[in-house]
Amino acid sequence: MTDKLPGLRADPAAGLSGAQEMRLWQADVLAEDGVLRIAPPTTPERLAGARMLTNARVLLRALADGPVTATQSLGNLPRSFVKRMLKEMSWKPEQLERFGLRDRAFANENEVPDLEELRAVLGVAGLLKKRHGRFSLTQRGARMVAEKQAGRLFALLLRTYFGKFNMFYGFRWQDDPEMQERIVFSLWVIREIVGGGETADGGGTAAARPAGATTREIAHLVARDELLWGMIEAQQAGWGARHFPDVVASVILEPLEALGLLTQVPSEGSGPFGLVRDWDLETRWAATPLFRTALTFELGPAEPDGAAEDEAEWAAFVPAEHVTAGAAFERYLADDASLLVHDVGPDIHLLASAWWAFLDGTAAAPRGKRSGKAKAASRKRFSALQAVALAPAFVASVRASEHPDEPGPSMFAATMAADFAWWCAEYELIPQSMAMRRAEEAQQAAWRLSRDMRDVMAREDGVIFGADPENVLAPPARTPPARTPPPASGGAGHAQLRLVPDTRAAESDASRIARLSVTLMETAPPVWRRVEVPAGSTFAQLHTFLNVAMGWEDYHLHELAFGDRRVGAAELNDGNGPAVEDEQELTLADALADGHRELIYIYDFGDEWLHRVQVDAVEDAAEGVFYPRCTGGARACPPEDVGGAYGYALFLEALADARHPEHEEQTLWCEEVYGSDTFDADAFDAAAVSRLLRIAATTRLTVEDFFGAE
């Protein structure tokens, strides 16, 4: 279907069996014995094109000379060390131009995003740490400095960046978990299409393509959460679906180039368009020899593992009571056995009729036999087991007949078949393994529908993900989305948010409060709080409430962000980074009135603690209740300067294991911070947090604060 659109690549996954595609989608990039196998050369000379590896070794060797003291304000690498890294690391000329550092004598770490990101990745990989305000190597990091470890370090960097590190670190807004979880699929797709090939042009004839693939073409095929990107487009001013290829290039393609796996092929096209990088959307990316030799994908056989055993089980399966397909399906529909039947209504009956018509003209031949004349099958004698076994063929027939501009019936048919299969399995009419197989096929159908819908969007809206500008009409001018709350769609939170006033709430107005859910991102199990604050709170007050509720000590700088706006203290506007709005002037009610229901709270730019703040509801304050207050939460706040989310994970792991190489050091550090060598990660007291919030809001102590409540 994609070949019908000029400029779009055919989906290489179309040539895979369902089992192989499923294995790609479910692959874990961190599993060394999984689908993705990495076997790079072991010497730095043969890995010279991997700039990220070269720079990682420079940074590790520098820290091997001794600890480096972090800056007091931001908690990151000091200027003198950054200056040294700019001289010793490998940089492309355009990188220095982009940073504006070619003629500068010094720079802060946050002015060199590639260095800041590399330092964070090495921390996530467990190669460096920050303790007592100083950066130093871990024992594992010290071992990785050796030249003979170059290959292992390369593999560790690749798996860490795509598997553990948040690829959206440089954007500091909503990440896409699906895009990261499905990264092995995306890497395979990229490897397949950057090697050139042929496609069909607008006239239907074969036309040779240049080697490689453009940013647009690649972005069209990578895995992502369609709903999430639609929400971002609707909520962020100036954002559009056409920006997505730019994101793909930033978080996937350029890191692959830095790892020496891709190279840019100069081509004519539009000017630089990257949000934070130096390429354009028509840049053509080609695979390097390292990509073709160091990375392999073990897709396995066309049939899923255990297929023969499954089919033997199906053939031998005898239901406790013989039930025809017709009787089973009628009972399934009559019982409202699933939300699918209840919600969809008549549409599922249309598919049911199509299914019966299919079964009437299809023989219940054993799986894999394609020869011989099909015999008519009577649905009266057809068993539920036979019907579910034939479901994939039914879905394929629906897919063959659906209109290219209206994809979706086949996905719905696969979902119906899977839902019916689980109902049959529950009543022991079919084996569980058959129901699981139908569920996997329904998931694949949903992914295919997602890719088909992109093609429809590209056709209707001109250039979004890949059509050549000369071959399509330019999209009509769009009015920027109104900055108003979305309509209520069935949820108390949405309905309450519509009551937020369009004008600013006075700071002294305590009649409205906002209920917030605050989650410390990248902690597992998550550290979270539920707090209620006055809706008219300034962002300066909101920072205080969030900081206290989580358990931080306000030692470091902070920032809040919503949509495309950034808010913080005046000291952030020092000329070393993007300007922020004054947190003393802007209120939470301002953000709510513009329709924003999610904020990001950043604390400590060195450890980079990111908090997702979700507005659950806005409602009238209860009489006699003091706000702000904490109404729920879980787990203790991590220690200050522990090294971010991944340093905290290392801290907990080392404390719990006396044989851990970092156990002694972490235990001593814990005793220095808490006066004890133990740390209770599960400790949380909502009443105590509420008391601290009251003190922070009033700056006054009461008798109960000293002697406790009666």
Buried (B, 14 or more C-beta within 10 A) or exposed (E): BBBEBBBBBBBBBEEBBBBBBBBBBBBBBEEEEBBBBBEBBBEBEBBBBBBBBBBBBBBBEBBEEEBBEBBEBBBBBBBEBBBBBBEEBBBBEEBBEBBEBEEEEEBBBBBBBBBBBBBBBBBBBBBBBBBEBBBBBBEBBBBBBEEEBBBBBBBBBBBBBBBBBBBBBBBBBBBBEBBBBBBBBBBBBBBBBBBBBEBBBBEEEEEEBEBBBBBBBBBBBBBBBBEBBEBBBEBBEEBBBBBBBBBBBBBBBBBBBBBBBBBBBEEEBEEEBBEEBBBBBBBBBBBBEBBEEBBEBEBBEEBBEEBEEBBEBBEEBEBEEEBBBBEBBEBBBEEEBBEBBEEBEEEBEEBBEBBBEBBEEBBBBEBEEEEEEEEEBEBEEBBBBBBBBBBBEBBEBBBEEBEEEEBBBBBBBBBBBBBBBBBBBEBEBBBEBBBBBBBBBBBBBBBBBBBBEBBBBBBEBBBBBBBBEEEBEEEEEEEEBEEEBBEEEEEEBBEBBEEBBEEBBEEEBBEBBBBBBBBBBBBEEEBBBBBBBBBBBBBBBBBBBBBBBBBBEBEBBBBBBBBEBBBBBEEBBEEEBEEBBBBEEBBBBBBBBBBBBBBBBBBBBBBBBBBBBBBBBBBEBEEEEBBBBBEEBBBBBBBBBBBBBBBBBBBBBBBEEEEBEBBEBBBEBBEEBEEEEEBEBEEBEBEEBBBBBBBBBEEEEEEEEEEEEE
